Every structure is written in structure tokens, then in C-alpha cells.
Amino acid sequence: MLPNNDYKNLPLEFWANIKLLNQRLGYTKRKTKKKPEGGFIIPTVDQILEVFESEGLNPEKLIKNNTLTSFGKQLEGYMKYRGEVLTNEVQNNLMDRNEAKSLFEATKLKLNPSVSLPLPMNKQKGEKRDHAFLTGLVNMLIEANKGTFDCDYDPKELTALTENNFPVRTLSRRVDGAFPRIKDPEAIWEIKEYYYTTTFGSRVADGVYVTQLDGWEVWEAKTNLSREIKHYLIIDGYDTWWARGRSYLCRLVDSMHMGLVTEVIFGKEVVDRIPALVEEWKK
């Protein structure tokens, strides 16, 4: 999923207001019998006024004469867009364990990856022990399209940027992959696949926040060094992300439009997006 150009490069005060309203009003509506999926909250004028009054804040940039200003309409438009794209696109791309396993096995049979290609196992035990399906899919699709270029499928060190063979930036966290290498990469990515999660725990939230940390460091390098690194988040797990964690999906869409993530790739979207991205990186 690529960001919507209408909501890119907006001032940080836009995101300050999005976060405030979502913090106070929530991201999603409660599920009902008529609407088992719930829905996404789009604040009304009265709700916005109530939030700002309770916080002792001035709402005039958002509402005048009980009507949304152009800035207020932009906030409303973004929240509507975010809910629609999550419902109509993202939801349909997320896979459960069985779908992911079937796609992994079909792709492996079709692409016949090299013996040396990492196809790691998950961290489960017993009957749940199997390949890390999403990671394997990403690795196979990159190998099939990278040609003679290198790829670091499993960096075990920090991302480094250099100038004149001298280190100028080192990112704080290890990522899951880098193209063509972890030193002065063209692209880096993080993979979050949660097919076996039975409870919605803090590690899902942590996954969102550490991605934002990576994003701020990548943004700083671009701003101050004119060094652009493509930064991707690749996620899957229908029950975890959609049934339990739609508020975190909202935050991922926010992060992408804030410029902290180049693109978020959801589930089976990897089949089309990874080959296209590798072609971009090669250029």
C-alpha cells in the first residue's frame, strides 16, 4: 500500500490533532450484532468541540461557527480515507496461517529458490513449528527478481551510513533485511508476521513504535545528509492485525503518511509489490 499523495508532507500539527482526537475518541467503533466488524471513528463537530473543551484547547483552527474549517475538513477527509482503505484494501490482503502457508508452498514450488536462500523457521514449538511464511515469501520473491545484485536477507548488525568510507550514521536497531547490503543500503525492511498470536500483547504495539523510531532516524539522515533510504514494513496475520489490532493499523497508515515508512505491505500484497520494488532498487 502506497501513501495517498493528498496526505503526504503535511505539517506536524496535522498529525498532532489526529493523534489527540484518536487518543480521546478512539480509533474504532464497538462491534455490534448489526456491525460485527465495528467500524472506524470519524469525529463529529460536537465530538471535536467536546475534546478541545475538556483539554482547555482552542478549536478555532478546526471549527468556526459550528462548521469545520478547511483544516478541519482535511482532518475529517483523512480519517474517512484511512478507514476506507483499511476496510476495502488492507483487510482483503491480510492472511491467516493456512492461507499464508498455502501461498508460501505454491511460491516455493514455482520459484524453486536456491539452497542457500534463508527460509527461516518460526519461533513456535510442537505442531505450530513451521516456516516463517511471510519472511520466506519476501526472500524468495527478492531472489527471483534481484538478478546479479546482492541482498542481505538477515543482517545481524546495525544499518550504517558512510561518507568517504567514514561512518556518519548508525541506526539504533537491527532490521530484518537490506538491499543490497546493510552498509549504505538502498532499502531496509522489517517483517511482522503474527499467525499464532492468541492474545493481543504489547509486542504488536512495540512493533509499531520501533518502526516509527527507525523512521525518524531514516528521516533525519535524509534531512541532514541528503541520504535517502527506502524503509518498508511488511506485516501479516489477519486475526492479530484486523480482528484485534485495527487501531494499530491506523497508526501504521499514519506513520506512512508522516514519511516515517516508505510503504507498508500487507500480507499477500507481497506477491505483486516485492518484484516491483526490487526493480526500483536495482535502478
N, C-alpha and C positions, 0 to 999 in steps of 0.2 A: 504494500500500500504506500503510495507516494503522497506527500503532503499536498493539500489544496492551496494553490497559489494565492487565493483570496485571503488566506490567513497566515501567510508567511511574512517574516520580517516585521511583525507588529511590535510596538513598544512594550517594554516590560510591564507598564501599568495595565495593559490589556490583560496580561496573564495574572497580575495581582488581583484583579477584580474577578476573573474566572475562578481562581483558587478560593477567594473569600466566599463567593456565592456557593460554590460546591461544598466548602467546609461547613457552612451553616445550614444549607438546604439539602445536602447530599447529592449524589450523582444519579441514583436510580430510584424509581418508584417501588413501593412494596408490591409484591406479587399478590394477585387476587385470582379467584376462580375464573373470572372472565378474561383476565390478562395474566396467565401463569408466568409469562416472561417478564412481567413488570413493565419496564419502560424507562426512559431517561428523563430526568427533570429539566424542564425549561422554565426558568423563573418568570413569574408574572410581575407586573409593575408593583402590585401590593406586596409581594414577597420581597422584592428588592428594597422597597422603602422600609419594610419591617427590619430587614437585616441591617441596613445602614443606620436606622434609628437606634437599634439595640447596641450597635457598635459605637455610637456617637460620631458617625461619619457624615460627610456632606454628599448627598446623592446627585447633585445638580449636573454633573458630567454625564450621568446616565439617564436622569429623568427630570423633565421640566413640564410644569402644568399637567402633571399626572400622565405624561406621554413620554415614551422612550426618545432620547436624543439619537443622533446618528451613531454616536459611540455605543449607546445602549442597544440600538438595533444591531450593531455589529457583534456585540456580545451574544445577543439572542440568536443571531444567524449562525454563529459558530457553534453554539450548543445544539441547535437543531441539526446542523450538518454532522456534528460528531455523533449524535445519537443515530442518525440515519445511516451513516457509513458503517458504524459498528453493527447495526441490525441487518442491513442489506448486503454487506460485503464480508466483513470480518467474521461474523457468526458462521457463514457458509464455508469459510476456508478452514476453520478450526476442526481438527480431527480427534477422535477418541483413540484409544490404544489399538483397537482392532483395525481401524482404517489406516492408521499410521504404519502398522506392521505390514499390511497388505501392500501399501504403496512402496514401502521400503523394499520388500521382497520382489515386487514387479520391476522396480527400478534397477535393483541389483542384477536381476536376470537379463534385463535389456542392455545395461551398460557394461556388464562384465568388468567390474573395477579391478585394478591391478592388485596383486597380492600384498604389495607394500602400503596400499592406501589404508589409513586408520579407519576402522569401522568399530568404534568403541562399544563396550557393553554398558548398560545402565548400572546404577548402584543398588538395585533391588536384590533380594535374596529369594531362594527357592523357586517356585513356579513363575514368579514375576521377573526372574533374571532373564534378560534378553538384550538385544542390541539397543543402543540409544538411537531410536529410529530417525528422529529429525536430524541429529548430528550426522548420521550415516548418509542420509539423503543429501544434505548440504555438501558433504565431502565428495560423494560420487558425482554430483552434478558439476562441481567445480573441476574435478579431474577430467571429466569428459569434455570440458569446454576451454580449458586453460592453454591448450597447445604446449608449446615449449617453455612457458613461463613457470616459475617456481610458485609454491604455495606452502605456507606454514599452517598445517591443519591443527596443530596442537602446540602453540607456543607455551613454553614453560618459563617465560621471563617477561619482564615489563616492556611495553612498547617504548621505543626510543626514537627520538628525532635528532639528527645531526646536521651540522653545517661545517664544511671544510674538514670533514672527518673528526669533528669535535662535538660531544653531546651538548645539546641546548635544551632539550626537554625529555623527561622520562615520566610517563603516565603512572598513576598510582596503583592500578590494578592489572592483573593478567587477564587477557581476553581469550576467547575460545578459538580464534583463528585470525590469520593475517595474510594479505596478498600484496606483493609476492613474498614478503618476509616481515618479521616483527620489527626490524630496524628500518626506519624510513618507509613505512608501508603506504601503499595506495589506499588500502581498505582494511578495516578491522571489524570483527563481529563477535557478538555474544549470543549464545543459544540457550533458551529457557524452555525445556520440554517437561511437562508435568502430566504424565499419563496415569500415574498410580497414586496421586495425592488423594487421601481420604478426608483430610481436614484442611481447611484453608488457613495455613500458618504464616508466620512472619517472613519466611524465606521468599514468598512470592512478592510481598511488599518490598523486601530488601532488593530483589532483582530489579524492580522498577527504579529504586533510588540510586543504586550503584550505577545503573545505566545513565542516569542523569549526571552523576559525578564524572563518569567518563566523558559525557557530552560537554560538560563545562570545560574540561581540560583540552578537549579537541577544539572547542570554540576559541579558547584562549590562544592556542597555537596558531590558529587561522588568523585571529585578530592582530596578534602582536608579531608573528613571524611570517605571515602570509603563506603558511604551510597548511594545505587542506588535506585532511584525511577523511575518507568516506567511513561513516560509522553506522553500523547496522545492528538491529536487534531482531532475532529470529525466534518466534515463540510458537508453542502449540500445547494442546491439552484442552479439549472442549469443556469438560466439567470444571476444571480449575479456573480457566480464564473467563469463560462465558457464564456458566451456572453460578459460580461463586465469586468471581473477581472482576465483574464488569466495571466497577469503579476504577480498578487499576488499568483496565483497557482504556478508559477515558484519559488517565494520566499519561499513558503511552502516546496516545494521539496528541495530547498537549505537548509532550516532550518533542515530538517530531516537528510540530509547527513552530515551536520555540527555537528550532535549529539545533537541539541537543542530540538528535538522532537523524541521520540522513534519510533513513527509511525503516519502517517496521514491517517485517514479512511474517505473515500469519499462516501457519500450517501448510496446506497443500499448495499455497501460493509459491512455494519454493520451486516447484516444477517449472514454472514459466519465468520467474524473476531471477533465479540464480544464473541460468545461462545468459540472460540479457545483461545482467550486471557484470559478469566475467568479461563479456565482450567490451563493455565500457572500460573496465580496469585495464585491459590489455592495450587500449589506445592511449 
